[in-house]
Amino acid sequence: MRPTRPRRAFLHAVLLIAAATAVAAQYALALRGTLRPGWWHAPAAAAGPALSGDDLASASGLDAAFGRIGYRLDTVARGGAVPRLRLEALPSDMADLPEGDARKAVFLRLMLPLVLEADEEIARDRRRLEAVAQRAARDGALAPAEAAWVADLASRYDVRPGPGAVERLLRRVDTVPPSLALAQAALETGWGTSRLVRRDNNLFGHTVETGDGNTTRSATFATAGDAVRAYVHNLNTHRAYRDLRRARARAHARGTVADGTTLAGALAPYSELGRAYVGAVRTIIHDNTLERFDGARLQGAGTAGSI
C-alpha cells in the first residue's frame, strides 16, 4: 500500500467523552492509498490448534474455544505464549457479545496472533538486515547475494537503493508495538463491530482511490492478516510517519524498545483530528492496559493454524 494524505475522519460529538469505549464506538477514519496487490499475503497456514466448525461459527463459539485451549489474556500478560491462529475474518456477530470486557477480550485474542505474526515476519528481516550491516561494515562491501536481497527489500520498503540503503532500511524494517496496533484496530472498528471490517476485512480505516483518481472507497483485504500487514507497512513507509520511525530508532540507539504510548504521539498525521486522535489511541491503551501485551510471543516457530 502506498497511501497519500489521510482524508476526513468521522467523529461524533461524544469523542469528547473520556471513556475509550465510547470513543472507539463512534470514531472512524479512512486513510487514502493505492494497493499493490499481493505483497502482503502470508504463506499458506500449517497445522495449529484444532477448532471445529461450531467454534468458528460465532464470536461466542470462539470465546468458548479460546477458554478450552487455555488462551487467556491474563496468561499472556504473565508470559504465556499466544496460539498461532491465523484469522481469516472477524466473526460477523461481534456486536452480539455483551458490550464491554467480554467483547474486548474476544477481540484482543483474535487480533493478537495477527499482530504478532506480522511483527515476527518483520523481525526476521530486520535480524538479517542487521547481520548484513555488520558484515558490510567489517568487509567494506556487500556480497552479491546480499546486495540483491537488500535491493529487493529496498523496493518493498520504498527506499532509494545505493549507498546508505541499509541504514535507511534499518529505520523502516522494524516492528510495531502490539499495544499500538491493538488500540488503533479497536478504535477503527469499534472493537470489531464496524461494517467495514465485516464487509472488507478493513481493520484500520484504509481506503483506495477509484479509477478517476478523485474519489476513494474502502480498501478490501482478502484476510484480516493482510489488513494488519498493510497497516504495519504503512507506518513503516509513509512519509507522514517519519517521526514515529525516528522515535523508534532513538529507542533502539538507547538499547530500549519504544512502547505504544510513546509512538502514539507521532500519529497526529493519521487523521485530520490530529492530537485528538493521539489522545483517543492513548486512552484505549491505558484504559485497557494494552502495553502488558508488548512482550507477547507466539507459540513455537514456523507453524500456524487458520481460523
WOGIHU-V653051 format. One record per pair of residues at least 12 apart in sequence whose ideal C-beta (glycine too) atoms are under 10 Angstrom apart, sorted by the first residue. I is the first residue (numbers start at 1). J is the second residue. D is the distance in Angstrom with one decimal. If there is no record, write none. Layout:
((I,J,D) (I,J,D))
This chain:
((1,31,8.8) (1,32,10.0) (1,33,4.6) (1,34,6.9) (1,35,5.6) (1,36,6.7) (1,37,9.9) (1,39,8.7) (1,40,7.7) (1,206,6.7) (1,208,8.3) (1,219,7.5) (1,221,9.9) (1,227,10.0) (1,229,9.2) (1,230,4.7) (1,231,8.6) (1,233,6.2) (1,234,5.7) (1,237,8.3) (1,238,8.7) (2,33,6.2) (2,34,4.9) (2,35,8.3) (2,36,6.7) (2,158,7.2) (2,233,9.3) (2,234,8.8) (2,237,7.5) (2,238,8.0) (3,31,5.3) (3,32,5.8) (3,33,3.3) (3,34,7.4) (3,35,9.7) (3,206,7.2) (3,207,8.5) (3,208,9.1) (3,209,10.0) (3,219,9.5) (3,230,9.2) (3,233,9.6) (3,234,5.6) (3,237,8.7) (3,238,5.4) (3,239,9.7) (3,240,8.1) (3,241,9.8) (3,270,10.0) (4,31,8.7) (4,32,4.8) (4,33,6.6) (4,34,7.7) (4,207,9.8) (4,209,7.9) (4,216,9.4) (4,238,8.7) (4,239,9.8) (4,240,9.3) (5,31,8.7) (5,32,6.6) (5,33,9.9) (5,238,9.4) (5,239,9.6) (5,240,7.2) (5,269,8.0) (5,272,8.9) (6,29,6.4) (6,30,7.3) (6,31,4.8) (6,32,6.6) (6,33,9.3) (6,205,8.4) (6,206,9.8) (6,207,9.0) (6,238,9.5) (6,240,7.5) (6,269,6.9) (6,270,6.0) (6,271,5.6) (6,272,6.6) (6,273,9.5) (6,277,9.5) (7,29,8.1) (7,30,5.5) (7,31,7.5) (7,32,5.2) (7,205,9.6) (7,207,6.8) (7,215,9.9) (7,216,6.4) (7,271,9.3) (7,272,7.9) (8,29,8.1) (8,30,7.7) (8,271,8.7) (8,272,6.0) (8,273,9.3) (9,27,7.3) (9,28,6.6) (9,29,3.4) (9,30,7.0) (9,31,9.2) (9,188,9.7) (9,205,7.8) (9,270,8.7) (9,271,4.4) (9,272,6.1) (9,273,5.5) (9,274,10.0) (9,276,9.4) (9,277,7.3) (10,26,8.3) (10,27,7.5) (10,28,5.0) (10,29,7.2) (10,30,8.1) (10,205,9.5) (10,271,9.9) (10,273,9.9) (11,23,9.0) (11,26,6.9) (11,27,5.7) (11,28,8.1) (11,29,8.4) (11,271,8.6) (11,272,9.5) (11,273,6.1) (11,276,7.7) (11,277,8.9) (11,280,9.1) (12,25,8.7) (12,26,3.9) (12,27,7.5) (12,28,9.6) (13,26,8.4) (14,26,5.1) (14,27,8.8) (15,27,5.8) (15,273,7.9) (15,276,6.5) (15,277,9.3) (15,279,9.1) (15,280,6.8) (16,276,8.8) (18,279,9.3) (18,280,10.0) (18,283,6.9) (18,287,8.9) (19,283,8.1) (19,287,7.7) (20,104,9.8) (20,183,8.5) (20,186,8.0) (20,187,8.2) (20,191,9.9) (20,280,7.2) (20,281,9.2) (20,282,9.2) (20,283,4.4) (20,284,4.3) (20,285,8.6) (20,286,8.0) (20,287,4.5) (20,288,7.0) (21,99,7.3) (21,100,7.0) (21,101,9.8) (21,103,9.2) (21,104,8.1) (21,186,9.0) (21,190,8.9) (21,191,7.6) (21,283,9.7) (21,284,8.6) (21,287,8.0) (21,288,9.1) (23,186,9.6) (23,187,6.9) (23,190,9.7) (23,276,9.4) (23,277,9.9) (23,279,8.8) (23,280,4.8) (23,281,9.3) (23,283,6.5) (23,284,7.3) (23,287,9.7) (24,104,9.4) (24,183,8.9) (24,185,9.7) (24,186,5.3) (24,187,5.0) (24,188,8.4) (24,189,8.1) (24,190,5.5) (24,191,5.9) (24,193,9.3) (24,194,9.8) (24,280,7.8) (24,281,10.0) (24,283,9.1) (24,284,6.3) (24,287,10.0) (24,288,9.8) (25,99,8.4) (25,186,9.9) (25,187,9.5) (25,189,9.9) (25,190,4.7) (25,191,7.7) (25,193,7.8) (25,194,9.3) (26,187,9.8) (26,190,7.9) (26,280,9.8) (27,187,5.7) (27,188,8.0) (27,190,8.3) (27,205,9.7) (27,271,8.9) (27,273,8.3) (27,276,9.1) (27,277,8.1) (27,280,6.0) (27,281,9.8) (27,284,9.9) (28,187,8.0) (28,188,6.0) (28,189,8.2) (28,190,7.8) (28,194,6.7) (28,195,9.8) (28,196,7.7) (28,205,6.0) (28,271,9.6) (29,184,9.5) (29,187,8.4) (29,188,6.8) (29,204,8.7) (29,205,4.6) (29,206,9.6) (29,207,9.5) (29,270,6.9) (29,271,4.5) (29,272,8.3) (29,273,7.5) (29,277,7.3) (30,188,9.2) (30,196,8.7) (30,202,8.9) (30,204,9.6) (30,205,4.9) (30,206,7.2) (30,207,4.4) (30,208,9.9) (30,216,6.8) (30,217,9.2) (30,218,7.1) (30,219,8.8) (30,271,9.2) (31,188,9.5) (31,204,7.2) (31,205,5.5) (31,206,5.1) (31,207,6.3) (31,208,9.8) (31,216,9.3) (31,219,8.5) (31,230,9.9) (31,231,9.0) (31,234,7.1) (31,238,8.7) (31,240,9.3) (31,269,9.9) (31,270,6.9) (31,271,8.3) (32,206,8.2) (32,207,5.2) (32,208,7.5) (32,209,6.6) (32,215,10.0) (32,216,5.3) (32,219,9.3) (33,206,5.7) (33,207,6.6) (33,208,5.9) (33,209,7.8) (33,216,8.6) (33,219,6.8) (33,230,8.2) (33,234,7.1) (33,238,8.4) (34,208,6.2) (34,209,6.1) (34,213,9.7) (34,219,9.6) (35,206,8.4) (35,207,10.0) (35,208,5.4) (35,209,9.5) (35,219,6.2) (35,220,8.7) (35,221,8.9) (35,226,9.9) (35,230,7.8) (36,156,9.4) (36,230,9.5) (36,233,9.6) (37,222,9.1) (37,226,9.8) (38,222,9.7) (38,226,9.6) (39,155,9.8) (39,156,6.6) (39,226,9.6) (39,229,8.3) (39,230,9.0) (39,233,7.9) (40,118,8.8) (40,221,7.9) (40,222,9.0) (40,223,9.2) (40,225,8.2) (40,226,4.9) (40,227,8.4) (40,228,8.6) (40,229,3.9) (40,230,5.2) (40,231,9.5) (40,232,9.1) (40,233,6.7) (41,221,9.7) (41,222,7.1) (41,223,8.0) (41,225,8.4) (41,226,6.2) (41,229,8.1) (42,86,6.7) (42,114,9.3) (42,117,7.1) (42,118,8.6) (42,121,7.9) (42,222,9.8) (42,223,7.4) (42,225,5.3) (42,226,7.4) (42,228,9.6) (42,229,7.4) (42,304,7.8) (42,306,9.7) (43,86,9.7) (43,121,9.3) (43,302,9.7) (43,304,8.1) (44,86,9.7) (44,304,8.9) (44,306,8.8) (45,84,8.5) (45,85,9.3) (45,86,4.9) (45,88,9.3) (45,225,9.6) (45,303,8.6) (45,304,4.7) (45,305,6.1) (45,306,4.1) (45,307,9.1) (46,84,8.6) (46,86,9.5) (46,302,7.6) (46,303,4.8) (46,304,5.8) (46,305,7.4) (46,306,9.1) (47,84,9.5) (47,303,6.4) (47,304,8.5) (47,305,6.3) (47,306,9.7) (48,83,6.8) (48,84,5.0) (48,85,6.2) (48,86,7.4) (48,113,9.3) (48,299,8.5) (48,300,9.1) (48,303,6.2) (48,304,5.6) (48,305,1.7) (48,306,7.3) (48,307,8.1) (49,65,8.4) (49,66,9.5) (49,68,9.4) (49,69,5.3) (49,70,9.7) (49,71,8.1) (49,83,5.0) (49,84,7.8) (49,85,6.4) (49,299,8.7) (49,305,5.3) (49,307,8.3) (50,65,9.4) (50,69,8.6) (50,305,7.7) (51,65,5.4) (51,66,9.4) (51,68,9.2) (51,69,8.2) (51,83,9.7) (51,85,7.8) (51,305,7.6) (51,306,9.1) (51,307,5.5) (52,65,7.7) (55,68,8.4) (55,69,9.6) (55,307,7.8) (56,87,9.8) (56,88,9.0) (56,89,9.8) (56,91,8.0) (56,306,9.7) (56,307,6.0) (57,91,8.1) (57,92,10.0) (57,93,9.0) (58,91,5.8) (58,92,8.6) (58,93,5.4) (58,94,9.4) (58,96,7.6) (58,97,9.1) (59,90,8.1) (59,91,4.1) (59,92,8.5) (59,93,5.4) (59,94,5.0) (59,95,8.7) (59,96,6.6) (59,97,5.2) (59,102,9.3) (59,103,7.8) (59,106,5.4) (59,107,8.7) (59,110,8.6) (59,192,8.0) (59,193,9.8) (60,91,8.6) (60,93,7.9) (60,94,9.9) (60,96,7.4) (60,97,6.6) (60,98,9.9) (60,102,9.1) (60,106,8.3) (61,91,8.1) (61,93,9.6) (62,85,9.3) (62,87,9.3) (62,90,9.5) (62,91,6.3) (62,94,9.7) (62,97,9.9) (62,106,6.3) (62,109,8.0) (62,110,7.1) (62,307,7.5) (63,91,9.5) (63,97,7.4) (63,102,7.4) (63,103,9.4) (63,105,7.4) (63,106,5.0) (63,109,8.2) (63,110,9.8) (65,85,9.6) (65,109,10.0) (65,307,8.6) (66,83,8.4) (66,85,9.0) (66,105,8.4) (66,106,7.5) (66,109,5.3) (66,110,8.8) (67,105,10.0) (67,109,9.9) (69,83,6.4) (69,85,9.2) (70,83,8.7) (71,83,5.4) (71,85,8.1) (71,109,5.9) (71,112,9.0) (71,113,9.2) (71,299,9.8) (72,105,8.4) (72,109,8.1) (73,101,9.9) (73,104,9.0) (73,105,5.9) (73,108,6.1) (73,109,6.6) (73,112,8.4) (73,288,9.8) (73,289,9.5) (73,292,8.3) (73,293,7.9) (73,296,9.7) (74,105,9.8) (74,292,9.1) (76,108,9.0) (76,109,8.3) (76,112,7.0) (76,116,10.0) (76,178,10.0) (76,292,8.1) (76,293,6.4) (76,295,9.4) (76,296,5.3) (76,297,8.9) (77,289,7.9) (77,290,10.0) (77,291,9.8) (77,292,4.1) (77,293,6.7) (77,295,8.9) (77,296,8.0) (78,292,8.9) (79,295,7.6) (79,296,8.6) (79,297,8.2) (80,296,8.6) (80,297,8.9) (80,299,9.2) (81,116,9.7) (81,296,8.1) (81,297,5.6) (81,298,6.4) (81,299,4.1) (81,300,7.8) (82,109,8.2) (82,112,5.1) (82,113,5.5) (82,115,9.4) (82,116,5.8) (82,117,9.4) (82,178,9.5) (82,293,8.6) (82,296,5.5) (82,297,6.8) (82,298,5.3) (82,299,6.7) (83,109,8.9) (83,112,9.1) (83,113,6.5) (83,298,7.9) (83,299,5.7) (83,300,9.5) (83,304,9.4) (83,305,7.4) (83,307,9.4) (84,113,6.1) (84,116,8.7) (84,117,7.3) (84,120,9.6) (84,298,5.4) (84,299,5.5) (84,300,6.7) (84,301,9.3) (84,302,9.2) (84,303,5.7) (84,304,4.3) (84,305,5.8) (84,306,9.8) (85,109,8.5) (85,110,8.0) (85,112,8.9) (85,113,4.7) (85,114,8.5) (85,117,9.3) (85,298,9.5) (85,299,9.6) (85,304,7.6) (85,305,5.6) (85,306,7.8) (85,307,4.9) (86,113,6.8) (86,114,7.3) (86,117,6.9) (86,223,7.7) (86,224,8.7) (86,225,5.9) (86,304,4.8) (86,305,6.5) (86,306,4.9) (86,307,6.8) (87,109,9.9) (87,110,5.6) (87,111,7.9) (87,112,10.0) (87,113,6.9) (87,114,5.8) (87,117,9.8) (87,201,9.4) (87,223,7.4) (87,224,4.8) (87,225,6.6) (87,228,9.3) (87,306,8.0) (87,307,5.5) (88,201,8.2) (88,222,8.4) (88,223,5.1) (88,224,6.6) (88,225,7.9) (88,226,9.8) (88,306,6.3) (88,307,6.9) (89,110,9.8) (89,197,8.3) (89,198,8.0) (89,199,10.0) (89,200,9.8) (89,201,5.7) (89,221,9.3) (89,222,9.5) (89,223,7.0) (89,224,5.7) (89,225,9.9) (89,227,9.8) (89,307,9.4) (90,106,9.2) (90,107,7.8) (90,110,6.1) (90,111,8.6) (90,185,9.7) (90,189,7.7) (90,191,9.9) (90,192,4.9) (90,193,8.9) (90,194,9.5) (90,197,5.6) (90,198,7.2) (90,201,7.8) (90,203,8.0) (90,224,6.1) (90,227,10.0) (91,106,8.0) (91,107,9.8) (91,110,8.0) (91,192,7.7) (91,198,9.0) (91,307,9.9) (92,192,9.7) (92,193,9.7) (92,197,9.3) (92,198,5.1) (92,199,9.4) (93,192,9.9) (93,193,9.3) (93,198,9.3) (94,106,7.1) (94,107,6.9) (94,110,8.8) (94,189,8.5) (94,190,8.7) (94,191,7.1) (94,192,4.0) (94,193,5.0) (94,194,9.2) (94,197,8.4) (94,198,8.3) (95,190,8.2) (95,191,9.0) (95,192,8.2) (95,193,4.2) (95,194,9.3) (95,198,9.2) (96,193,9.3) (97,191,8.9) (97,192,8.8) (97,193,8.9) (99,190,9.8) (99,191,8.3) (99,193,9.0) (100,191,9.3) (101,288,9.2) (103,186,10.0) (103,190,9.4) (103,191,5.4) (103,192,7.3) (103,193,7.8) (104,182,9.8) (104,186,7.5) (104,191,5.7) (104,192,9.1) (104,284,9.7) (104,287,10.0) (104,288,6.5) (105,191,10.0) (105,288,9.9) (106,191,8.7) (106,192,7.6) (107,182,8.4) (107,185,7.9) (107,186,6.6) (107,189,8.0) (107,190,9.6) (107,191,4.8) (107,192,4.5) (107,193,8.9) (108,178,9.4) (108,182,6.1) (108,185,9.3) (108,186,8.0) (108,191,8.8) (108,192,9.6) (108,288,7.8) (108,290,7.9) (108,293,7.6) (110,185,9.6) (110,192,7.1) (110,224,7.9) (110,307,8.4) (111,178,8.5) (111,181,7.5) (111,182,5.7) (111,185,5.7) (111,186,8.2) (111,189,9.5) (111,191,9.9) (111,192,8.2) (111,203,7.9) (111,224,8.1) (111,228,7.8) (111,293,9.7) (112,178,6.6) (112,181,9.3) (112,182,7.3) (112,293,6.4) (112,296,6.2) (112,298,8.9) (113,225,8.7) (113,228,9.8) (113,296,9.5) (113,298,6.7) (113,299,9.2) (113,304,8.1) (113,305,9.1) (113,307,8.8) (114,178,9.9) (114,181,8.7) (114,182,10.0) (114,185,9.0) (114,203,8.5) (114,223,8.8) (114,224,5.9) (114,225,5.0) (114,226,9.5) (114,227,8.3) (114,228,4.6) (114,229,8.7) (115,175,9.3) (115,176,7.7) (115,177,9.1) (115,178,4.9) (115,179,9.5) (115,180,9.2) (115,181,4.6) (115,182,6.6) (115,185,8.1) (115,203,10.0) (115,225,9.5) (115,228,5.9) (115,229,10.0) (115,231,9.1) (115,232,8.2) (115,293,8.6) (115,296,8.7) (116,175,9.4) (116,178,6.6) (116,181,9.5) (116,228,9.6) (116,293,8.8) (116,296,6.1) (116,297,7.0) (116,298,4.9) (116,299,9.9) (117,225,6.7) (117,228,7.9) (117,229,8.8) (117,298,6.6) (117,304,6.9) (118,175,8.2) (118,176,7.9) (118,178,9.8) (118,181,8.1) (118,225,7.2) (118,226,9.7) (118,227,9.8) (118,228,4.9) (118,229,5.1) (118,230,9.4) (118,231,8.2) (118,232,5.1) (118,233,8.8) (119,174,9.2) (119,175,4.1) (119,176,6.6) (119,177,8.7) (119,178,7.2) (119,181,8.4) (119,228,9.3) (119,232,7.3) (119,296,9.6) (119,297,10.0) (119,298,9.2) (120,175,8.4) (120,297,8.7) (120,298,6.3) (120,301,8.6) (120,302,9.9) (121,175,9.4) (121,229,7.8) (121,232,9.2) (122,172,9.6) (122,173,6.2) (122,174,6.6) (122,175,5.3) (122,176,8.3) (122,229,9.1) (122,232,6.8) (122,233,8.9) (122,236,7.7) (123,173,9.0) (123,174,8.3) (123,175,5.6) (124,173,9.9) (124,301,10.0) (125,149,9.2) (125,153,6.5) (125,156,9.0) (125,157,9.3) (125,169,8.9) (125,173,5.3) (125,174,9.5) (126,153,10.0) (126,169,8.9) (126,170,7.4) (126,172,9.6) (126,173,4.9) (126,174,6.0) (126,175,7.6) (126,252,10.0) (127,173,9.8) (128,146,8.9) (128,149,7.6) (128,150,9.6) (128,153,8.8) (128,173,9.2) (129,146,9.7) (129,149,8.8) (129,150,7.5) (129,153,7.0) (129,166,6.6) (129,169,5.9) (129,170,6.2) (129,172,9.8) (129,173,5.6) (129,174,9.7) (130,166,9.2) (130,170,7.2) (130,173,9.3) (131,146,9.1) (132,146,5.1) (132,147,9.0) (132,149,7.5) (132,150,6.4) (132,153,9.4) (132,166,6.4) (132,169,9.3) (132,170,9.9) (133,146,10.0) (133,150,9.4) (133,166,4.9) (133,167,7.5) (133,169,8.8) (133,170,6.7) (136,150,9.1) (136,166,6.4) (136,167,10.0) (137,166,9.3) (142,165,9.5) (142,166,8.0) (146,166,9.4) (147,161,9.3) (147,165,9.4) (147,166,9.9) (150,165,6.0) (150,166,6.1) (150,169,7.1) (151,165,7.8) (153,165,8.6) (153,166,9.2) (153,169,5.9) (153,172,9.2) (153,173,6.7) (154,166,8.9) (154,168,7.9) (154,169,6.2) (154,172,9.3) (154,173,9.8) (156,169,9.5) (156,172,9.4) (156,173,8.9) (156,233,8.2) (156,236,9.8) (156,237,8.8) (157,169,6.1) (157,171,9.5) (157,172,4.7) (157,173,6.2) (157,233,8.0) (157,236,6.6) (157,237,5.7) (158,172,8.0) (158,233,9.4) (158,236,9.2) (158,237,4.9) (158,238,8.8) (158,239,9.3) (159,171,9.0) (159,172,6.4) (159,173,9.0) (159,237,8.5) (169,236,10.0) (170,245,10.0) (170,249,7.6) (170,252,8.3) (171,236,8.8) (171,242,8.7) (171,245,5.1) (171,246,7.5) (171,248,7.8) (171,249,5.1) (171,252,9.1) (172,233,9.3) (172,235,9.4) (172,236,4.8) (172,237,6.2) (172,241,9.9) (172,242,9.9) (172,245,6.4) (172,248,9.7) (172,249,9.6) (173,236,7.1) (174,232,9.3) (174,235,9.3) (174,236,6.7) (174,244,10.0) (174,245,7.3) (174,248,5.8) (174,249,7.9) (174,251,9.9) (174,252,7.8) (174,257,9.8) (174,258,9.3) (175,232,7.7) (175,236,9.1) (175,248,8.7) (175,257,8.5) (175,258,9.8) (175,294,9.8) (176,228,9.4) (176,231,7.9) (176,232,5.1) (176,233,9.9) (176,234,10.0) (176,235,5.8) (176,236,7.8) (176,244,8.8) (176,248,8.6) (176,258,9.5) (176,260,8.3) (176,263,7.5) (177,248,9.0) (177,257,7.6) (177,258,6.8) (177,259,5.7) (177,260,4.1) (177,261,8.7) (177,262,8.5) (177,263,6.3) (177,264,9.2) (177,285,9.1) (177,290,8.8) (177,291,7.5) (177,293,8.7) (177,294,4.9) (177,295,9.7) (178,260,7.4) (178,290,7.3) (178,291,8.7) (178,292,9.6) (178,293,4.8) (178,294,5.6) (178,295,8.7) (178,296,6.0) (179,259,6.7) (179,260,3.2) (179,261,7.4) (179,263,9.0) (179,264,8.7) (179,281,9.5) (179,282,10.0) (179,284,9.1) (179,285,5.2) (179,286,9.6) (179,288,8.9) (179,289,8.8) (179,290,3.8) (179,291,4.5) (179,292,8.1) (179,293,6.1) (179,294,5.2) (179,296,9.7) (180,231,9.9) (180,232,9.9) (180,235,8.5) (180,244,9.1) (180,258,9.2) (180,259,8.2) (180,260,3.7) (180,261,8.3) (180,262,9.1) (180,263,5.5) (180,264,6.0) (180,267,8.2) (180,281,7.2) (180,282,9.7) (180,284,9.9) (180,285,7.3) (180,290,8.2) (180,291,9.2) (180,294,8.7) (181,203,9.0) (181,204,8.5) (181,228,6.9) (181,231,6.8) (181,232,7.2) (181,235,8.9) (181,260,8.0) (181,290,9.3) (181,293,9.7) (182,260,8.1) (182,284,8.1) (182,285,8.1) (182,288,8.1) (182,290,5.2) (182,291,9.8) (182,293,6.8) (182,294,9.7) (183,260,6.5) (183,261,9.3) (183,264,7.3) (183,267,9.9) (183,280,8.6) (183,281,5.0) (183,282,7.9) (183,283,8.5) (183,284,4.2) (183,285,4.8) (183,286,9.3) (183,287,9.6) (183,288,7.7) (183,290,5.7) (183,291,9.7) (184,203,8.4) (184,204,6.0) (184,205,8.5) (184,231,7.4) (184,235,9.4) (184,260,9.3) (184,264,8.5) (184,267,7.9) (184,270,7.9) (184,277,9.4) (184,280,9.5) (184,281,6.1) (184,284,8.3) (184,285,9.7) (185,197,8.6) (185,203,4.9) (185,204,6.4) (185,205,9.7) (185,224,9.4) (185,227,8.6) (185,228,7.9) (185,231,7.9) (185,284,9.7) (186,203,9.6) (186,281,9.2) (186,284,5.6) (186,285,9.5) (186,288,7.7) (186,290,8.6) (187,204,9.2) (187,205,8.8) (187,271,9.9) (187,277,8.4) (187,280,6.0) (187,281,6.3) (187,283,9.3) (187,284,6.0) (188,202,8.1) (188,203,6.4) (188,204,5.3) (188,205,4.6) (188,206,9.2) (188,227,9.9) (188,231,9.3) (188,270,10.0) (189,202,8.2) (189,203,5.9) (189,204,8.4) (189,205,8.6) (189,227,10.0) (191,284,9.5) (191,288,9.9) (192,224,9.8) (195,218,9.1) (196,218,5.3) (196,219,9.0) (196,220,9.3) (197,218,9.9) (197,221,9.8) (197,224,7.9) (197,227,8.3) (199,218,7.5) (199,220,7.9) (200,217,9.1) (200,218,5.0) (200,219,6.7) (200,220,4.2) (200,221,6.6) (200,227,8.4) (201,219,9.0) (201,220,6.9) (201,221,4.1) (201,222,7.1) (201,223,6.1) (201,224,5.2) (201,225,8.8) (201,226,7.0) (201,227,5.3) (201,228,9.8) (202,218,5.4) (202,219,5.7) (202,220,6.9) (202,221,6.5) (202,224,9.4) (202,227,6.1) (202,230,9.5) (203,221,8.0) (203,224,6.3) (203,225,9.7) (203,226,9.6) (203,227,4.3) (203,228,6.6) (203,230,9.0) (203,231,6.9) (204,219,9.0) (204,221,9.8) (204,227,6.4) (204,228,8.0) (204,230,7.5) (204,231,4.3) (204,232,9.5) (204,234,7.8) (204,235,9.7) (204,270,9.2) (205,218,8.4) (205,219,8.8) (205,231,9.2) (205,270,8.7) (205,271,8.5) (206,218,7.6) (206,219,4.0) (206,220,9.4) (206,221,8.3) (206,227,7.4) (206,230,6.3) (206,231,7.4) (206,234,7.5) (207,219,5.7) (208,220,8.3) (223,306,9.0) (224,307,10.0) (225,304,9.4) (225,306,9.6) (234,270,9.2) (235,248,9.4) (235,263,8.5) (235,266,9.1) (235,267,8.7) (235,270,8.8) (236,248,9.4) (238,269,8.4) (238,270,9.4) (239,269,8.9) (240,266,9.2) (240,267,9.2) (240,268,9.0) (240,269,3.8) (240,270,7.4) (241,263,9.1) (241,266,6.4) (241,267,7.7) (241,269,6.8) (241,270,7.8) (242,266,8.4) (242,269,9.3) (243,263,9.2) (243,265,8.2) (243,266,4.1) (243,267,9.1) (243,268,8.7) (243,269,8.3) (244,258,8.5) (244,262,9.3) (244,263,5.3) (244,264,8.8) (244,265,8.4) (244,266,3.7) (244,267,7.0) (244,269,9.1) (244,270,9.4) (245,258,9.9) (245,263,9.2) (245,266,8.3) (246,266,8.0) (247,262,6.2) (247,263,6.0) (247,265,7.5) (247,266,5.8) (248,262,8.7) (248,263,6.5) (248,266,8.9) (250,262,9.7) (251,263,9.0) (257,294,7.5) (257,295,9.0) (258,294,9.6) (259,285,8.6) (259,290,9.8) (259,291,5.6) (259,294,6.0) (260,281,8.0) (260,282,8.4) (260,284,9.6) (260,285,5.2) (260,286,9.8) (260,290,6.5) (260,291,5.8) (260,293,9.1) (260,294,6.5) (261,278,9.9) (261,281,8.7) (261,282,5.6) (261,285,5.6) (261,286,7.2) (261,290,9.1) (261,291,6.7) (261,294,9.9) (262,282,9.7) (262,291,10.0) (263,281,9.4) (264,277,8.9) (264,278,5.6) (264,279,8.8) (264,280,9.2) (264,281,4.5) (264,282,5.1) (264,283,9.8) (264,284,9.3) (264,285,6.8) (265,278,5.9) (265,279,10.0) (265,281,9.3) (265,282,8.0) (266,278,8.3) (267,280,9.7) (267,281,6.1) (267,282,9.3))
